[in-house]
């Protein structure tokens, strides 16, 4: 418990420093603090501490979680994994099933999707969140890959995206197919990469479309950050 109090005190100090330095983007500052708390939960859970934060009021023992074996096999001493380690972890877990394993590029954007403090890594909590999301996307992909060819066609991709609530124009869909398809067919790895980018870009857009009109203003540097991190 002493370790818990010491670490929480450190986070409070960091939060104060962030407020003093003055983040231009308040949401980004809050995301960074939230990510620090999540990473501390990962570390404390390894040494048997009860964080008392959020849903962690009960002592966690991640070693009993079936996913923890895959994660811990590649995680560093800091309890974090980077894109290359994530790729190895997902490959060894077999989450892709009969589909082609995830590429390093797709693993990178998986990290970006949940990298709230822009560290380029993810902890065990983030990994579990990713795992649940990947299984949902895999279920959707298999629903439309009826012949088990390992690919979906443009009209099937459109149906999948519509089922997630996206309302894209034919022009936008055509661009996506050209970007992620080969001969008009989209593999599972590219399907996931597309899903991640759509989710991230949509989230960024909605945060800036404060009036809900479907229009948002981006400063040039802001646009570059969003585009390059998605």
Rosetta silent file (secondary structure, phi, psi, omega in degrees, C-alpha in Angstrom):
SEQUENCE: XXXXXXXXXXXXXXXXXXXXXXXXXXXXXXXXXXXXXXXXXXXXXXXXXXXXXXXXXXXXXXXXXXXXXXXXXXXXXXXXXXXXXXXXXXXXXXXXXXXXXXXXXXXXXXXXXXXXXXXXXXXXXXXXXXXXXXXXXXXXXXXXXXXXXXXXXXXXXXXXXXXXXXXXXXXXXXXXXXXXXXXXXXXXXXXXXXXXXXXXXXXXXXXXXXXXXXXXXXXXXXXXXXXXXX
SCORE:     score description
SCORE:     0.000 S_00000001
   1 L     0.000  -33.645  178.188    0.000    0.000    0.000 S_00000001
   2 H   -61.498  -38.746  177.794    2.941    2.305    0.697 S_00000001
   3 H   -62.998  -40.651  179.629    4.038    1.834   -2.884 S_00000001
   4 H   -60.147  -47.312 -178.243    0.538    2.724   -4.051 S_00000001
   5 H   -63.860  -38.689 -179.689    0.513    5.977   -2.039 S_00000001
   6 H   -64.577  -43.174 -177.385    3.959    6.944   -3.304 S_00000001
   7 H   -70.436  -41.142  178.366    3.051    6.409   -6.916 S_00000001
   8 H   -62.360  -38.451  176.301   -0.278    8.217   -6.657 S_00000001
   9 H   -60.741  -37.895  178.190    1.562   11.143   -5.074 S_00000001
  10 H   -64.612  -41.009  179.157    3.897   11.172   -8.052 S_00000001
  11 H   -63.691  -41.381  178.143    0.937   11.285  -10.449 S_00000001
  12 H   -60.201  -40.565  178.062   -0.560   14.227   -8.559 S_00000001
  13 H   -64.428  -41.916  178.660    2.754   16.035   -8.891 S_00000001
  14 H   -63.799  -41.307  179.571    2.873   15.289  -12.614 S_00000001
  15 H   -62.088  -40.724  178.267   -0.690   16.537  -13.037 S_00000001
  16 H   -63.383  -42.470  179.357    0.227   19.765  -11.260 S_00000001
  17 H   -62.109  -39.627  178.738    3.270   20.203  -13.508 S_00000001
  18 H   -62.793  -40.650 -178.766    1.113   19.705  -16.594 S_00000001
  19 H   -69.868  -35.263  179.385   -1.307   22.377  -15.417 S_00000001
  20 H   -68.746  -42.347 -179.566    1.527   24.785  -14.632 S_00000001
  21 H   -67.702  -29.380  175.150    3.178   24.258  -18.006 S_00000001
  22 L    79.242   87.190  176.006   -0.169   24.835  -19.668 S_00000001
  23 L   -71.473  133.787  177.305   -1.171   22.321  -22.312 S_00000001
  24 L   -68.886  -26.039  179.500   -2.704   24.026  -25.356 S_00000001
  25 L  -114.664  103.548 -176.043   -5.006   21.024  -25.698 S_00000001
  26 H   -62.607  -38.658  179.478   -6.755   20.331  -22.386 S_00000001
  27 H   -61.229  -37.503 -179.674   -8.170   17.030  -23.655 S_00000001
  28 H   -68.197  -37.654  177.572   -4.682   15.862  -24.530 S_00000001
  29 H   -64.691  -44.239  179.409   -3.423   16.742  -21.042 S_00000001
  30 H   -64.289  -37.823  178.551   -6.296   14.865  -19.422 S_00000001
  31 H   -64.129  -37.923  179.936   -5.660   11.875  -21.690 S_00000001
  32 H   -65.358  -42.769  178.794   -2.019   11.849  -20.666 S_00000001
  33 H   -65.147  -42.235  178.826   -2.907   11.829  -16.958 S_00000001
  34 H   -61.335  -40.689  179.859   -5.485    9.075  -17.501 S_00000001
  35 H   -66.129  -37.013  177.333   -2.924    7.004  -19.360 S_00000001
  36 H   -61.426  -41.685  178.801   -0.423    7.466  -16.524 S_00000001
  37 H   -63.336  -40.942  179.976   -3.004    6.115  -14.078 S_00000001
  38 H   -64.625  -40.287  179.707   -3.670    3.097  -16.300 S_00000001
  39 H   -67.214  -36.676  177.591    0.035    2.328  -16.580 S_00000001
  40 H   -65.446  -38.443  176.717    0.422    2.617  -12.795 S_00000001
  41 H   -59.582  -41.698  179.134   -2.442    0.141  -12.366 S_00000001
  42 H   -60.619  -45.028 -176.732   -0.588   -2.310  -14.603 S_00000001
  43 H   -68.399  -46.271 -178.520    2.605   -1.952  -12.562 S_00000001
  44 H   -64.123  -33.852 -179.553    0.925   -2.129   -9.149 S_00000001
  45 H   -66.262  -26.597  179.633   -1.068   -5.193  -10.148 S_00000001
  46 H   -71.247  -26.686 -178.135    2.199   -7.007  -10.830 S_00000001
  47 L  -105.974   10.707  174.392    3.329   -6.492   -7.245 S_00000001
  48 L    80.956   27.154  178.524   -0.050   -7.243   -5.657 S_00000001
  49 L   -94.906  145.039  173.427   -1.191   -3.696   -4.874 S_00000001
  50 L   -93.495  114.868 -176.080   -4.841   -2.643   -4.866 S_00000001
  51 L   -74.484  -29.916 -177.981   -5.019    0.622   -6.795 S_00000001
  52 L    68.346   15.269 -177.432   -8.529    1.540   -5.656 S_00000001
  53 L  -107.483  127.143  176.071   -8.941    3.340   -8.999 S_00000001
  54 L    61.365 -125.890 -175.864  -12.025    2.796  -11.154 S_00000001
  55 L   -91.644   19.112 -176.904  -12.901   -0.895  -11.394 S_00000001
  56 L  -108.136   28.789  179.694   -9.712   -1.961   -9.619 S_00000001
  57 L   -69.916  -23.308  176.425  -10.948   -1.702   -6.030 S_00000001
  58 L   -95.599  139.940 -177.836  -10.598   -5.455   -5.782 S_00000001
  59 L   -55.116  126.627 -179.520   -7.083   -6.871   -5.822 S_00000001
  60 L   -96.446  144.799  174.761   -6.184   -7.835   -9.374 S_00000001
  61 L  -131.594   81.573 -173.741   -4.050  -10.823  -10.249 S_00000001
  62 H   -60.030  -21.904 -179.737   -3.373  -10.518  -14.006 S_00000001
  63 H   -62.844  -20.779  178.325   -1.299  -13.692  -13.982 S_00000001
  64 H   -85.710   -9.135  178.679   -4.605  -15.582  -13.708 S_00000001
  65 L   -79.277  125.991 -179.143   -5.921  -13.866  -16.848 S_00000001
  66 H   -55.048  -31.268 -178.817   -5.442  -16.145  -19.884 S_00000001
  67 H   -72.575  -23.262 -174.022   -4.348  -13.137  -21.947 S_00000001
  68 H   -65.567  -29.179  178.471   -1.602  -12.232  -19.517 S_00000001
  69 H   -61.878  -43.945  177.796    0.545  -15.153  -20.626 S_00000001
  70 H   -64.532  -43.631 -175.995    0.719  -13.820  -24.182 S_00000001
  71 H   -67.343  -49.729 -175.051    1.346  -10.277  -22.962 S_00000001
  72 H   -66.697  -22.732 -179.271    3.992  -11.038  -20.338 S_00000001
  73 L   -66.435  -22.837 -177.467    5.944  -13.220  -22.767 S_00000001
  74 L  -120.640  -12.167 -175.628    6.925  -10.118  -24.771 S_00000001
  75 L   -70.553  148.118  177.119    6.484   -7.219  -22.302 S_00000001
  76 L   -81.418 -175.728 -178.955    9.522   -5.365  -20.992 S_00000001
  77 L   -63.626  -22.156 -179.641   10.388   -4.663  -17.363 S_00000001
  78 L   -84.551    1.247  179.848    8.114   -1.599  -17.491 S_00000001
  79 L    72.433   24.245 -178.157    5.070   -3.761  -18.229 S_00000001
  80 L  -124.124  157.267  175.022    4.644   -2.178  -21.675 S_00000001
  81 E  -130.607  144.998  176.865    4.872   -3.483  -25.253 S_00000001
  82 L   -97.987 -172.771 -174.072    5.766   -1.678  -28.476 S_00000001
  83 H   -63.800  -41.755  179.997    4.529   -2.399  -32.004 S_00000001
  84 H   -65.970  -40.294  178.052    7.040   -5.173  -32.735 S_00000001
  85 H   -68.179  -37.775  177.310    6.287   -6.876  -29.431 S_00000001
  86 H   -63.132  -42.692  178.634    2.563   -6.515  -30.046 S_00000001
  87 H   -58.682  -45.947  179.549    2.945   -8.131  -33.470 S_00000001
  88 H   -64.433  -39.652 -179.468    4.770  -11.110  -31.936 S_00000001
  89 H   -62.833  -47.137 -178.882    2.191  -11.320  -29.152 S_00000001
  90 H   -67.799  -35.563  178.432   -0.794  -11.376  -31.510 S_00000001
  91 H   -65.413  -45.698 -178.817    0.894  -13.875  -33.818 S_00000001
  92 H   -68.588  -27.474 -179.210    1.663  -16.287  -30.976 S_00000001
  93 H   -74.368  -24.161 -179.537   -1.862  -15.932  -29.595 S_00000001
  94 L    75.793   20.343 -177.032   -3.410  -17.056  -32.874 S_00000001
  95 L   -63.881  -24.254  178.738   -6.120  -14.409  -32.739 S_00000001
  96 L   -72.999  -12.940 -178.971   -6.006  -14.115  -36.528 S_00000001
  97 L    63.488 -128.935  179.953   -7.168  -17.720  -36.790 S_00000001
  98 L   -84.380   -3.819  179.795   -6.776  -18.987  -40.335 S_00000001
  99 L   -82.268  163.298  179.984   -6.235  -15.463  -41.618 S_00000001
 100 L   -61.210  137.424  178.736   -2.848  -13.920  -42.319 S_00000001
 101 L   -59.416  159.295 -177.882   -1.086  -12.625  -39.148 S_00000001
 102 L   -70.028  140.265  178.548   -1.077   -8.892  -38.549 S_00000001
 103 L   -77.021  166.397  177.626    1.627   -6.834  -40.241 S_00000001
 104 H   -64.878  -38.058  179.956    3.980   -4.530  -38.362 S_00000001
 105 H   -62.978  -42.625  177.686    2.258   -1.493  -39.886 S_00000001
 106 H   -66.303  -36.514  177.087   -1.142   -2.636  -38.625 S_00000001
 107 H   -63.298  -36.529  178.942    0.399   -3.329  -35.213 S_00000001
 108 H   -62.416  -44.876 -177.205    1.727    0.242  -35.155 S_00000001
 109 H   -76.646  -20.919  170.768   -1.692    1.774  -35.690 S_00000001
 110 H   -62.917  -43.821  176.836   -3.181   -0.582  -33.096 S_00000001
 111 H   -60.426  -46.925 -177.982   -0.770    1.023  -30.636 S_00000001
 112 H   -59.221  -37.540 -176.984   -1.730    4.502  -31.869 S_00000001
 113 H   -59.868  -33.688 -175.432   -5.434    3.796  -31.395 S_00000001
 114 H  -115.399    7.401 -176.470   -4.993    3.270  -27.638 S_00000001
 115 L   -86.526   82.063 -172.457   -1.831    5.303  -27.024 S_00000001
 116 L   -75.914  -16.995  178.829   -3.378    8.082  -24.951 S_00000001
 117 L  -110.963    9.592  176.545   -0.050    9.469  -23.720 S_00000001
 118 L    57.400   39.293  178.912    1.761    9.183  -27.074 S_00000001
 119 L   -89.422  -14.629 -177.612    4.431    6.884  -25.623 S_00000001
 120 L    81.050   12.607 -179.068    4.360    4.471  -28.558 S_00000001
 121 L  -138.923  170.192  174.364    3.551    1.561  -26.208 S_00000001
 122 E  -138.082  150.276  177.132    0.594   -0.091  -24.472 S_00000001
 123 L   -95.520 -175.798 -175.003    0.041   -1.715  -21.087 S_00000001
 124 H   -66.018  -38.869  178.196   -1.956   -4.803  -20.180 S_00000001
 125 H   -60.784  -42.891  178.494   -5.252   -2.942  -19.713 S_00000001
 126 H   -66.082  -37.472  178.338   -4.919   -1.432  -23.182 S_00000001
 127 H   -62.338  -41.708  178.393   -3.993   -4.839  -24.576 S_00000001
 128 H   -64.848  -38.385  176.994   -7.187   -6.348  -23.157 S_00000001
 129 H   -63.092  -43.615  177.829   -9.198   -3.512  -24.690 S_00000001
 130 H   -62.171  -43.672 -177.872   -7.514   -4.144  -28.038 S_00000001
 131 H   -58.344  -45.314  179.653   -8.144   -7.885  -27.791 S_00000001
 132 H   -63.362  -41.045  179.614  -11.886   -7.379  -27.280 S_00000001
 133 H   -65.824  -43.119  179.910  -12.053   -4.949  -30.212 S_00000001
 134 H   -61.976  -38.633  179.340  -10.124   -7.278  -32.531 S_00000001
 135 H   -66.831  -35.345  176.081  -12.483  -10.133  -31.727 S_00000001
 136 H   -65.356  -44.913  179.649  -15.471   -7.953  -32.583 S_00000001
 137 H   -66.160  -36.118  178.199  -13.904   -6.962  -35.899 S_00000001
 138 H   -65.159  -40.616  177.890  -12.978  -10.569  -36.632 S_00000001
 139 H   -61.202  -43.024  178.382  -16.575  -11.653  -36.039 S_00000001
 140 H   -64.128  -44.651 -179.259  -17.783   -8.986  -38.479 S_00000001
 141 H   -60.415  -45.565 -179.327  -15.175   -9.966  -41.074 S_00000001
 142 H   -65.102  -29.618  178.452  -16.102  -13.659  -40.870 S_00000001
 143 H   -62.113  -34.582 -178.122  -19.766  -12.735  -41.236 S_00000001
 144 H   -99.549  -17.629  174.435  -19.048  -11.319  -44.697 S_00000001
 145 L   -87.759   66.755 -172.177  -16.243  -13.700  -45.677 S_00000001
 146 L   -69.005  -29.305 -179.726  -18.783  -16.443  -46.270 S_00000001
 147 L   -89.485    2.602  179.385  -16.606  -18.468  -48.639 S_00000001
 148 L    54.682   40.127  177.591  -13.663  -18.299  -46.165 S_00000001
 149 L   -82.540  -11.531 -177.561  -11.380  -16.969  -48.889 S_00000001
 150 L    87.303    8.699 -179.338   -9.726  -14.648  -46.374 S_00000001
 151 E  -140.845  160.832  169.975  -11.031  -11.559  -48.171 S_00000001
 152 E  -125.055  153.202 -179.265  -14.149   -9.420  -48.503 S_00000001
 153 E   -95.142  167.343 -175.368  -15.308   -7.557  -51.600 S_00000001
 154 H   -52.158  -44.520 -177.927  -16.242   -3.848  -51.823 S_00000001
 155 H   -68.700  -29.618  176.728  -19.977   -4.329  -51.328 S_00000001
 156 H   -73.294  -38.124  175.537  -19.278   -6.576  -48.323 S_00000001
 157 H   -61.828  -43.887  179.062  -16.914   -3.987  -46.872 S_00000001
 158 H   -60.201  -42.388  179.583  -19.606   -1.340  -47.317 S_00000001
 159 H   -63.958  -39.356  179.350  -22.138   -3.539  -45.508 S_00000001
 160 H   -64.571  -45.865 -179.085  -19.681   -4.102  -42.640 S_00000001
 161 H   -65.853  -37.776  177.805  -18.950   -0.392  -42.273 S_00000001
 162 H   -63.831  -37.730  179.736  -22.649    0.450  -42.413 S_00000001
 163 H   -65.386  -21.747  177.256  -23.306   -2.069  -39.618 S_00000001
 164 L   -90.186   -2.555  177.149  -20.833   -0.068  -37.494 S_00000001
 165 L    99.766    4.392  178.270  -22.720    3.169  -38.162 S_00000001
 166 L   -84.205  136.170  178.567  -20.534    4.689  -40.894 S_00000001
 167 L  -120.175   85.403 -173.223  -22.379    6.401  -43.739 S_00000001
 168 L   -99.431  146.993  177.661  -19.751    6.801  -46.454 S_00000001
 169 L   -73.828  160.231  175.323  -20.219    8.101  -49.973 S_00000001
 170 H   -56.628  -35.164  179.500  -19.406    5.860  -52.970 S_00000001
 171 H   -65.479  -43.850  179.101  -16.377    8.070  -53.603 S_00000001
 172 H   -64.629  -42.351  178.715  -15.070    7.564  -50.056 S_00000001
 173 H   -62.435  -40.548  179.821  -15.653    3.812  -50.258 S_00000001
 174 H   -62.329  -39.921  178.219  -13.833    3.666  -53.584 S_00000001
 175 H   -64.329  -41.694 -179.730  -10.804    5.425  -52.064 S_00000001
 176 H   -63.549  -43.740 -179.864  -10.789    2.975  -49.145 S_00000001
 177 H   -63.556  -41.057  178.409  -10.936   -0.042  -51.466 S_00000001
 178 H   -66.227  -35.095 -178.600   -8.074    1.315  -53.577 S_00000001
 179 H   -74.369  -40.003 -172.233   -6.034    2.002  -50.430 S_00000001
 180 H  -110.017   -9.767 -176.854   -6.622   -1.312  -48.666 S_00000001
 181 L   -97.636  159.888  172.141   -7.636   -3.737  -51.400 S_00000001
 182 E  -125.460  116.339 -175.430   -5.711   -5.902  -53.832 S_00000001
 183 L    55.504   37.500  175.822   -7.601   -6.521  -57.083 S_00000001
 184 L    78.648    9.113  179.963  -10.730   -5.235  -55.340 S_00000001
 185 E  -121.651  140.684 -175.603  -10.482   -7.654  -52.388 S_00000001
 186 E  -112.968  122.864  177.850   -9.634   -6.724  -48.795 S_00000001
 187 E   -80.001  165.983 -176.333   -7.720   -9.108  -46.519 S_00000001
 188 H   -59.933  -44.167  179.682   -8.335   -9.358  -42.780 S_00000001
 189 H   -58.094  -45.352  179.512   -5.167   -7.457  -41.845 S_00000001
 190 H   -70.725  -32.675  176.932   -6.130   -4.564  -44.143 S_00000001
 191 H   -61.022  -43.843  178.913   -9.736   -4.747  -42.941 S_00000001
 192 H   -67.513  -43.067  178.288   -8.535   -4.172  -39.366 S_00000001
 193 H   -58.735  -41.959  177.586   -6.178   -1.378  -40.450 S_00000001
 194 H   -63.702  -43.788 -179.742   -9.097    0.315  -42.206 S_00000001
 195 H   -61.675  -41.053 -179.870  -11.338   -0.102  -39.159 S_00000001
 196 H   -64.397  -47.292 -177.318   -8.727    1.466  -36.883 S_00000001
 197 H   -65.225  -40.828  177.199   -8.161    4.490  -39.103 S_00000001
 198 H   -62.045  -42.527  179.113  -11.866    5.109  -39.552 S_00000001
 199 H   -63.207  -46.644 -177.526  -12.384    4.913  -35.790 S_00000001
 200 H   -67.043  -45.854 -179.351   -9.490    7.247  -35.003 S_00000001
 201 H   -63.944  -40.288  178.877  -10.304    9.814  -37.699 S_00000001
 202 H   -64.420  -41.858  178.057  -13.979    9.799  -36.728 S_00000001
 203 H   -62.049  -45.714  178.805  -13.104   10.308  -33.049 S_00000001
 204 H   -61.098  -42.270 -178.604  -10.781   13.219  -33.890 S_00000001
 205 H   -64.741  -45.620 -177.132  -13.425   14.781  -36.134 S_00000001
 206 H   -63.950  -33.894  178.460  -16.217   14.476  -33.580 S_00000001
 207 H   -65.834  -26.268 -178.831  -14.127   16.142  -30.891 S_00000001
 208 H   -97.462  -17.361  176.392  -13.748   19.157  -33.172 S_00000001
 209 L   -88.896   68.176 -172.659  -17.311   19.146  -34.510 S_00000001
 210 L   -65.609  -24.268 -178.767  -18.599   20.658  -31.288 S_00000001
 211 L   -91.620   -7.803  178.833  -21.884   21.797  -32.823 S_00000001
 212 L    69.791   28.466 -177.636  -22.655   18.394  -34.349 S_00000001
 213 L   -93.395   -4.878 -176.436  -23.184   19.856  -37.827 S_00000001
 214 L    86.397   13.598  178.289  -20.849   17.489  -39.659 S_00000001
 215 L  -131.365  142.957  179.690  -18.246   20.219  -40.129 S_00000001
 216 L  -144.819  149.643  177.348  -15.003   20.813  -38.220 S_00000001
 217 L  -105.143  132.474  178.205  -12.087   23.244  -38.406 S_00000001
 218 L  -122.071  129.188  166.985   -8.513   22.000  -38.263 S_00000001
 219 L   -70.554  155.444 -174.899   -5.394   24.116  -37.938 S_00000001
 220 H   -56.626  -49.536 -177.522   -2.695   22.879  -40.323 S_00000001
 221 H   -65.593  -36.106  176.807   -0.423   21.450  -37.626 S_00000001
 222 H   -62.015  -44.626  178.970   -3.406   19.877  -35.879 S_00000001
 223 H   -61.092  -43.253 -179.976   -4.441   18.229  -39.154 S_00000001
 224 H   -62.390  -43.213  179.653   -0.917   16.877  -39.716 S_00000001
 225 H   -61.132  -45.573 -179.288   -0.829   15.405  -36.194 S_00000001
 226 H   -63.672  -47.361 -176.144   -4.197   13.708  -36.670 S_00000001
 227 H   -65.527  -42.168 -175.750   -3.370   12.383  -40.129 S_00000001
 228 H   -77.146  -19.548 -179.416    0.113   11.109  -39.246 S_00000001
 229 L   -98.687    3.823 -178.086   -1.060    9.456  -36.006 S_00000001
 230 L  -109.461    0.000    0.000   -3.998    7.654  -37.619 S_00000001
